[in-house]
């Protein structure tokens, strides 16, 4: 089937002129995923229906179970999720993962569930709204745990992830590279589990053979991430890392293996992704070189990512204080100082985004505000205002409720900013 390509202008006009959706009816041959009930989910499903052909929805749609009776790739991948992802966890956590079976924990997203991470299904939907195609390059300049890069790769799109934290770069690399791993490599992870664990636990710093800078070695790198996951978990509960590590690694291997089966069944072509330790205020990219940006900046100082990741960063021999001093949203002692520094940094970020983005293309920013922390200042409003000074116009703004086990904010905002 020929894939219809929408022009930049046509996509832009569609996003600008399509009204908010409170209710709609799809043709009967389009079946939504189970539990698709939130207003933003309905809205995104409608956009996919409007912007994608039937064949495209089957291959890359995020909110549909089937079209003309043919199950979508997304449905098949999610339906193949390993139950190990929630086994041995609290009832609250189990319920969260089961409810989010089609939205959060599929493919390799369930490896090291990172605090404040993207909603994966949403990111796929945004890629579809923007009509990002193979041959394009999409960027997340604050990539966190690499959610955008995994989602882009699942539909064959090339991507770049840039992040200040070396631990986040490691996590992103493992989640991406695990999409391409083979069964023999995965078997070696299990067969050498005890030997590799002893090397990690008996060393106060990262053993040289586990270096994640010299290419991807599934046996070492997947084991390392599981070890760091268990390390952090053991500090939040009463169980020791000796008890936690085997179950965490078993969960990782089960989830990766489940994805391998779906990947091979669908004959998926995984897109290329590369990751760099860098600063989004000074991006190492050429002018007008990027086709789309999708990112979620820190919500001011809502989460102290440096402290949150301290055990992992210290094990990787990183200077936590130095990283914290450079992180957006964490600089300053008082709320007034932190907010002033945050907006100064975000102004630089928006300038860089405008510089590297092609004219007519989109930067999509997902952001929320903790009114208690900010004193009532709305971060999304300030970012909108600053973006207008850097050759952006706001074409669409979508409200998304925040779901999660420990969330203090109710909503976040999806800003579609077009470079003019």
C-alpha positions in Angstrom: 0.0 0.0 0.0 1.3 3.5 -0.9 1.9 5.6 2.2 0.3 9.0 1.9 2.7 11.8 2.9 1.2 15.1 4.3 3.0 18.3 3.4 4.3 20.5 6.2 1.7 23.2 5.4 -1.1 20.6 5.3 -0.1 19.2 8.7 0.3 22.8 10.1 -3.1 23.8 8.9 -4.6 20.6 10.3 -3.2 21.2 13.7 -4.2 24.8 13.8 -7.7 24.4 12.6 -8.9 21.1 14.0 -11.2 21.9 17.0 -10.9 20.4 20.5 -12.7 17.1 20.7 -15.3 16.4 23.4 -17.0 13.6 21.5 -16.7 11.9 18.1 -17.6 8.8 16.2 -15.1 6.7 14.3 -16.1 4.5 11.4 -16.8 1.0 12.7 -13.7 -0.5 11.1 -11.5 1.5 13.5 -11.3 -0.2 17.0 -9.7 1.7 19.9 -7.4 0.1 22.4 -8.9 -1.2 25.6 -9.3 1.4 28.4 -9.0 4.4 25.9 -11.2 6.8 27.8 -9.3 10.0 28.7 -10.2 13.0 26.7 -6.6 13.5 25.5 -6.5 9.9 24.3 -9.7 10.4 22.3 -8.2 13.6 20.9 -5.0 11.9 19.8 -6.9 8.9 18.4 -8.9 11.3 16.3 -5.8 13.1 15.1 -4.3 9.7 14.0 -7.5 8.9 12.2 -7.4 12.2 10.4 -3.6 12.3 9.6 -2.7 8.7 8.9 -3.8 6.2 6.3 -5.2 2.9 7.4 -1.9 1.2 6.7 0.0 3.8 8.7 -2.3 3.3 11.7 -1.7 -0.4 11.6 2.1 0.0 11.4 2.6 3.0 13.7 -0.7 4.0 15.4 -0.7 4.5 19.2 -4.3 4.4 20.2 -6.0 1.8 18.0 -6.4 -1.9 18.5 -7.3 -2.8 14.9 -8.3 -1.4 11.5 -10.5 -3.5 9.2 -9.9 -6.4 11.6 -6.1 -6.2 11.3 -4.4 -5.7 14.8 -2.0 -2.8 15.0 1.7 -3.3 15.7 1.2 -1.3 18.9 -1.5 -3.7 20.1 0.6 -6.8 19.3 3.7 -5.4 21.0 1.8 -4.5 24.2 -0.2 -7.7 24.2 3.1 -9.6 24.3 4.3 -7.9 27.5 5.9 -10.2 30.0 3.9 -10.5 33.3 7.3 -10.4 35.1 7.1 -6.6 34.8 4.7 -6.5 37.7 5.3 -9.8 39.5 6.7 -9.4 43.1 5.6 -5.8 43.3 3.1 -4.1 45.5 -0.6 -4.2 44.6 -0.5 -0.5 43.8 2.4 -1.0 41.4 0.8 -4.0 39.8 -2.4 -2.1 39.2 -0.4 0.8 37.7 1.4 -1.5 35.2 -1.7 -3.5 34.3 -3.7 -0.4 33.7 -0.9 1.1 31.6 -0.3 -2.1 29.6 -0.9 -0.2 26.3 0.6 3.1 27.4 3.6 2.8 29.6 5.3 -0.6 30.2 5.7 -2.1 26.8 8.8 -2.8 24.7 11.8 -1.8 26.8 10.1 1.1 28.6 9.6 -1.1 31.7 13.4 -1.4 32.2 14.2 1.0 35.1 10.9 2.9 35.4 12.3 6.4 35.8 10.7 9.0 37.9 9.1 11.8 35.9 9.5 9.8 32.6 7.5 10.5 29.4 4.2 8.7 28.7 5.5 6.5 25.8 2.1 6.0 24.0 1.7 9.8 24.0 5.1 10.3 22.4 4.2 7.8 19.6 1.0 9.8 19.1 2.9 13.1 18.8 5.3 11.6 16.2 2.2 10.6 14.2 0.5 14.0 14.5 3.8 15.6 13.3 4.0 13.1 10.4 7.6 12.4 11.1 8.9 10.0 8.4 11.8 7.7 7.8 14.8 9.8 6.8 13.8 12.5 9.3 15.7 13.1 12.5 13.9 13.8 15.8 15.6 15.1 18.9 15.1 15.1 22.6 17.6 17.5 24.0 16.7 16.5 27.6 16.2 12.8 26.9 16.0 11.5 30.5 15.4 7.7 30.2 15.3 7.8 26.4 11.5 7.3 25.9 11.4 9.4 22.7 14.3 7.5 21.2 12.7 4.1 21.9 9.3 5.2 20.5 10.9 6.7 17.4 13.0 3.6 16.9 9.9 1.3 17.1 8.5 3.0 14.0 11.8 3.2 12.1 12.6 6.8 12.8 16.2 8.0 13.5 16.7 10.1 16.7 19.2 11.8 18.9 19.1 12.0 22.7 21.1 14.5 24.7 21.3 14.6 28.4 23.4 16.1 31.2 23.4 13.0 33.4 25.7 10.2 32.5 23.4 7.8 34.3 20.5 8.8 32.1 22.6 8.3 29.0 23.5 4.8 30.2 19.8 4.1 30.8 18.7 5.4 27.4 21.4 3.4 25.6 20.4 0.2 27.3 16.7 0.7 26.6 17.4 1.5 22.9 20.0 -1.2 22.3 17.8 -3.8 23.9 15.4 -3.3 21.1 17.9 -4.9 18.7 19.4 -7.6 20.9 19.2 -11.3 19.8 18.2 -14.3 21.8 21.8 -15.7 22.1 22.9 -12.4 23.7 20.0 -12.4 26.1 20.9 -16.0 27.1 24.4 -14.9 28.1 22.8 -12.3 30.4 21.1 -15.1 32.3 23.9 -17.6 32.1 26.5 -15.2 33.5 24.3 -13.4 36.0 26.0 -14.6 39.2 29.5 -14.0 37.9 28.7 -10.5 36.7 26.8 -9.6 39.9 29.8 -10.6 42.0 32.0 -8.3 39.9 29.6 -5.4 40.4 28.8 -5.9 44.1 32.4 -6.4 45.1 33.6 -3.2 43.5 33.0 0.3 44.9 33.2 1.8 41.4 32.3 0.6 37.9 34.5 -2.3 36.8 36.3 -1.6 33.5 34.6 -4.5 31.7 31.2 -2.9 32.3 32.1 0.3 30.6 29.1 1.6 28.6 31.1 4.1 26.5 32.6 1.4 24.3 29.6 0.1 22.4 26.8 -2.1 23.6 27.5 -5.5 25.2 24.1 -6.9 26.3 25.5 -9.3 28.9 27.4 -6.4 30.7 25.2 -3.4 30.1 21.8 -4.9 30.8 23.2 -6.5 33.9 24.7 -3.1 35.0 21.3 -1.3 34.6 19.5 -4.0 36.5 22.2 -3.8 39.3 21.8 0.0 39.5 18.0 -0.4 39.6 18.2 -2.9 42.4 20.7 -0.7 44.2 18.3 2.3 44.2 15.3 0.0 45.1 17.1 -1.5 48.1 17.6 2.0 49.6 13.9 2.6 49.4 12.7 -0.7 51.0 13.8 -3.2 53.6 15.1 -5.8 51.1 18.8 -6.2 50.3 20.3 -5.8 46.9 21.3 -9.5 47.1 17.6 -10.4 47.2 16.4 -7.8 44.7 19.0 -8.1 41.9 18.0 -11.6 40.6 14.3 -10.6 40.4 15.1 -7.3 38.7 17.4 -8.9 36.1 14.8 -11.7 35.6 12.2 -9.0 34.9 14.5 -7.2 32.4 15.3 -10.4 30.5 11.6 -11.5 30.4 10.5 -8.1 29.1 13.2 -7.9 26.5 12.5 -11.5 25.4 8.8 -10.7 25.0 9.6 -7.7 22.8 12.0 -9.8 20.7 9.2 -12.2 19.9 6.9 -9.4 18.8 9.7 -7.6 16.9 10.5 -10.7 14.9 6.9 -11.6 14.3 6.3 -8.1 12.9 9.6 -7.9 11.1 10.2 -4.5 12.6 12.9 -2.2 11.3 14.4 -0.5 14.3 15.4 3.1 13.7 18.9 4.4 14.6 19.5 6.4 17.8 22.5 8.0 19.2 23.1 9.5 22.7 25.4 12.2 24.0 26.2 13.7 27.3 25.6 17.4 26.7 23.9 20.6 27.5 20.6 21.6 25.9 21.6 25.2 26.3 24.5 24.7 23.9 23.5 21.9 21.6 26.3 20.3 19.4 24.1 20.4 16.3 24.0 22.4 13.1 21.5 25.1 12.3 18.3 23.9 10.7 19.3 20.3 11.0 16.4 18.7 13.0 13.0 17.7 11.7 11.2 17.6 15.0 11.9 18.2 18.7 9.9 16.5 21.4 11.0 17.1 25.0 9.9 17.6 28.6 12.1 20.0 30.5 12.3 19.8 34.3 9.2 21.3 35.9 11.3 23.9 37.6 12.6 22.2 40.8 9.7 19.7 41.1 12.2 16.8 41.1 15.8 17.0 42.2 17.1 14.5 39.6 20.7 14.7 40.9 19.7 13.6 44.4 17.2 11.1 43.0 20.0 9.4 41.1 22.8 9.9 43.6 23.5 6.2 44.3 23.7 5.4 40.6 25.8 8.5 39.7 28.3 7.9 42.5 28.7 4.3 41.4 29.5 5.5 37.9 32.1 7.8 39.5 30.2 11.0 38.7 30.5 14.3 40.6 26.9 14.7 41.8 27.4 18.2 43.1 28.9 19.4 39.8 26.1 17.8 37.8 23.5 19.4 40.1 25.1 22.8 39.7 24.6 22.5 35.9 21.1 21.0 35.9 18.2 23.2 34.8 15.8 24.0 37.7 18.2 23.2 40.6 20.3 26.3 40.7 19.7 28.8 43.5 18.8 28.7 47.2 15.5 30.5 47.4 12.4 29.9 45.3 12.8 33.3 43.7 16.4 32.5 42.7 15.5 29.1 41.4 12.7 30.4 39.3 14.8 33.2 37.9 17.6 30.8 37.0 15.1 28.4 35.5 13.5 30.9 33.2 17.0 32.2 32.2 18.0 28.7 31.3 14.8 27.9 29.5 15.2 31.1 27.4 18.6 29.7 26.2 17.0 26.3 25.6 14.3 27.8 23.4 16.9 29.8 21.4 18.8 26.6 20.8 15.7 24.7 19.7 14.8 27.5 17.3 18.3 27.5 15.9 18.6 23.8 15.1 15.0 23.2 14.0 14.0 23.5 10.3 11.5 26.2 9.4 7.9 25.0 9.4 8.8 22.1 11.8 7.6 21.6 15.3 9.1 21.6 18.8 6.7 19.9 21.2 7.2 20.7 24.8 5.4 18.8 27.6 5.4 20.7 30.8 3.5 21.1 34.1 3.5 23.3 37.1 3.5 22.5 40.8 1.7 25.6 42.1 2.9 25.1 45.7 6.5 25.1 44.7 6.3 27.9 42.1 4.0 30.1 44.2 1.3 30.0 41.6 3.5 30.8 38.6 2.5 28.8 35.6 5.6 27.4 33.9 3.7 26.5 30.7 2.5 30.1 30.3 6.0 31.5 30.8 7.5 29.0 28.3 4.8 30.0 25.7 5.6 33.7 26.1 9.4 33.1 25.8 8.9 30.8 22.7 7.2 33.7 20.8 10.4 35.6 21.1 12.4 32.9 19.4 10.5 32.5 16.1 7.9 30.1 17.4 4.1 30.2 17.2 1.8 28.1 19.3 -0.5 26.0 17.0 -2.0 23.7 19.6 -2.2 23.2 23.4 -3.5 20.0 24.8 -4.1 19.3 28.5 -3.2 15.8 29.7 -4.0 14.5 33.2 -1.1 13.0 35.1 -1.4 9.4 36.2 1.1 7.8 38.5 1.7 6.3 41.8 3.2 9.4 43.4 2.2 12.6 41.6 1.6 15.9 43.2 0.4 17.6 39.9 -2.9 16.9 38.3 -2.2 18.0 34.7 0.6 18.8 32.2 0.4 20.7 29.0 1.5 19.6 25.5 2.6 22.7 23.6 2.9 22.4 19.8 5.4 25.2 18.8 5.9 25.7 15.1 9.2 27.3 13.9 8.5 30.3 11.5 
